[in-house]
Each structure stands twice: as C-alpha cells, then as structure tokens.
Amino acid sequence: MKEINTIIHIHAPSEIVWETLMNFRDYPDWNPFIKSIEGKPVKGESISVTVQPPDGRPVTFKPSVLKSDDQKEFRWRGKVMVKGLFDGEHYFILTKLPNGSTAVNHGESFSGLIVPLMRGVLQKTERGFKRMNIALKERCEQKYKATKNNSA
C-alpha cells in the first residue's frame, strides 16, 4: 500500500471550496491535473475521470463514488484494468478552520500487485496533486475576494 497525502490551506470558506470542487464543468478552465470529471458526485454512481500528471499523458478511468458529504468529503475508488492490479481511493477532505479558512486534505491510497513498480507514476501523481491544490487555492481565493468586494 502507498499513500499520497497533501494538505493546503485556502483563505476562503468551505462553501466556496466545495462549490469549486463540485463544479466539474469548469475543471478545464483551472485544473492542471484533473482535466475532466463526467457524472454525478453521488454515492454509488460511476463517474468518468481524466487526469494528466505533469509530463504525462491523459488517462481516463471510471471510478465509483464512495462518499459525497456536502462541504466535507468527496471520495472515489478506481482500478486499472482489473481489481487488485493497481487500485486507488482518491479523496478530498475539507475542514473549516476557526478563522473562516478551509484546510483541504487531498490524497489517494494505492494498492495492488504493481504498486511497487509504479514509483515514477506515483511521483508524477503527487506533483499533479500539488499543482491542482495551488490552482484550487488561487481560484477559491479569487472567488472569495470577488464576493467580499461585491458585498462591500
């Protein structure tokens, strides 16, 4: 088993972060790692996800949604070809902070026979997560700033 776990603090409320994560249609506009998600973020549903790690080719897979808890957690599980070969459980966990900001824990747990052989892929994937986190932070903070300016 191998886990990639990243955390970023976003100076915006969890409502804005959640809305940005769930607005799959806009992913091509801001997300450098997850190029698209098609389907509904509903537990038990199958979605289609296309990712493109840095210096890698786009890969599309069809995971099942495990959890979609409003403003708290979005999680799916996917596999490459057959279960047990190279499986991943991807997650976003949002935590409201006392100052009104949001901590986003973004990661994935990998398991399967070929995980030990996928070191290079996993390193690229971690870089992709970090790039996505930075882009998510920038987008959410811009949205929050715009809403604050409009209400002033």
C-alpha positions, 0 to 999 in steps of 0.5 A, a space after each residue: 500500500 502507498 499513500 499520497 497525502 497533501 494538505 493546503 490551506 485556502 483563505 476562503 470558506 468551505 462553501 466556496 471550496 466545495 462549490 469549486 470542487 463540485 463544479 466539474 464543468 469548469 475543471 478545464 478552465 483551472 485544473 492542471 491535473 484533473 482535466 475532466 470529471 463526467 457524472 454525478 458526485 453521488 454515492 454509488 454512481 460511476 463517474 468518468 475521470 481524466 487526469 494528466 500528471 505533469 509530463 504525462 499523458 491523459 488517462 481516463 478511468 471510471 471510478 465509483 463514488 464512495 462518499 459525497 458529504 456536502 462541504 466535507 468529503 468527496 471520495 472515489 475508488 478506481 482500478 486499472 484494468 482489473 481489481 487488485 492490479 493497481 487500485 486507488 481511493 482518491 479523496 478530498 477532505 475539507 475542514 473549516 478552520 476557526 478563522 473562516 479558512 478551509 484546510 483541504 486534505 487531498 490524497 489517494 491510497 494505492 494498492 495492488 500487485 504493481 504498486 511497487 513498480 509504479 514509483 515514477 507514476 506515483 511521483 508524477 501523481 503527487 506533483 499533479 496533486 500539488 499543482 491542482 491544490 495551488 490552482 484550487 487555492 488561487 481560484 477559491 481565493 479569487 472567488 472569495 475576494 470577488 464576493 467580499 468586494 461585491 458585498 462591500 
